[in-house]
Amino acid sequence: MIRILTDKDASSLIERKTQRLEEAERIVAPILAGVRDRGDAALLEYARKFDRFEGASVQIDVRGSLQPAFARAVETAANNIREYAQAQLPREWFTDFPDGRRLGQIVRPLDAMGAYVPAGRYPLPSTLLMTVIPAQVAGVATTCVACPNPSAEIMGIAQWLGVTHMFRMGGAQAIAALAYGTETVPKVDRIVGPGNIYVPAAKKLIAGETGIDFVAGPTEIVIIAADGDPRWIAADLLAQAEHDVDASAILLTTSRKLAQAVAIEVARQLETLPTAGVARRSIEGNGAIVVLDSLEQAVEISNALAPEHLALHDGSLLARIRHAGAVFVGPSSPECAGDYASGPNHVLPTSGAARLRGGLSAADFVKVIAVQELSREGLSKLTSAITALARAEGLEAHARSAEVRRE
């Protein structure tokens, strides 16, 4: 069912299968151009073609309600997400230096953001929380949500959060509408959130028009454990595998006994898992258990993979981790906690992008603007350095701009 490999086979994991975007880019390019050039008319055409949309406008009223038990769960998750997002925000500061320089930074929110919330095989109301709350914490005034088929839970959360604009649109046409703006859809400053292959392909192509979070591929988890409960580990592997047939779930361990027990548990739990049709294909195609000589090897492989999710059953390994989208420390910290309710964001880099950045945060929705104020004495002390550097670059007006203030 799930492969058990040795360290000699581990290199095949590092040479991961990456989701190629070239074909998807060719498909979405004319869609982007159509929405850019024809606005709502093209958007409606594509919505009817791809989303089975039958209305006159993709804009929908932000109305909905939540069942009491679900509302309590949403409130718990939202409070934790908001609390964590607030801690992520960069702070304004100013410092007066004795040489006459007053330096600092101000923090200003983006004007508008767009959140893409999938609603295909699995509608994801949690993604609405993870994308909109950090933007609200940052102070973004206009929050736009695109969802091809919003569930009652998604609509209820949108109402509860106070989302300003809701649109029934999906795929590349939704990304184009948010990036370029149409008669109905506001142009936004940053588009965030996961989606099928056409969504990241579209985000990649419009990245010069507006900000994006990152170009995401299939979801993935790496678990490093020398020991532990095989039932827990198997459940964590399957929780990732059920997302998508291309999802990747990998256990790195020093115990062959644990490897064999987890493999047995994976097969056993699949027998009763409602999503086994997806999870089994994911486990067979992309899952693996690797038996290694040391945890140092496991850390080395994990850093090479730069996984979206990394679970460390031994917290002492955290200091050696260089690349991961999010880290879950200890056996009582399953990845599903981060997916929903613990606070950190679940919109995370995949396919090795964790080498470059972490997950979505409130800081993605603000601009940090440098501020400088020089006294006459402060400028005077810098003038010789300014003019020397300016003239070395052949920029005489730059040099004179400083010198004229000294005359």
Order of alpha helices (4+ residues) and beta strands (2+ residues): beta-alpha-alpha-alpha-beta-alpha-beta-beta-beta-alpha-beta-alpha-beta-alpha-beta-alpha-beta-beta-alpha-beta-alpha-alpha-beta-alpha-beta-beta-alpha-beta-alpha-alpha
